[in-house]
């Protein structure tokens, strides 16, 4: 990957899409150094492995695009709590965000709550997608329908105290048995084996 400015023209980019690949720390460092990116409207990083990286440059980028960024896709980035914690202060300032996805990352309930509590500025949010927190799973990697729907409803209620979510959903990792996810949204969609059991 090479998004280095180098000799490139300074035309601002509106969309940056780097998906399903690995990037290095020095690649990520460009995010905070490249003024060309500072008017981004869409940032798509789905499937980029971020587990081993320091996300401070991404936080700096998010701070720089807080007034322009409309969509952020960070599905399947292998992020953990420590990564999200770095981004929350910047995410909370992104007032134009209308679409965000964090599906398939490994977040705990406290950090997800922390994120949601800092989203009062997301008044334009249309579609928001979050991973089911790790506490929702049992020791075997399964999520019971009752527990999942109850915990998700609690998260949404808590969020309603600070703003009105339009379309919010939570999804589990792929079920180890059937390979489908359970999705809690406007409707609850259990994975195949849970549907069969009903
Ligand atoms: Zn299943």
Boltz pocket constraint, residues with backbone or C-beta under 6 A from the ligand:
constraints:
  - pocket:
      binder: B
      contacts: [[A, 175], [A, 176], [A, 177], [A, 178], [A, 179], [A, 180], [A, 191], [A, 192], [A, 193], [A, 194]]
      max_distance: 6.0
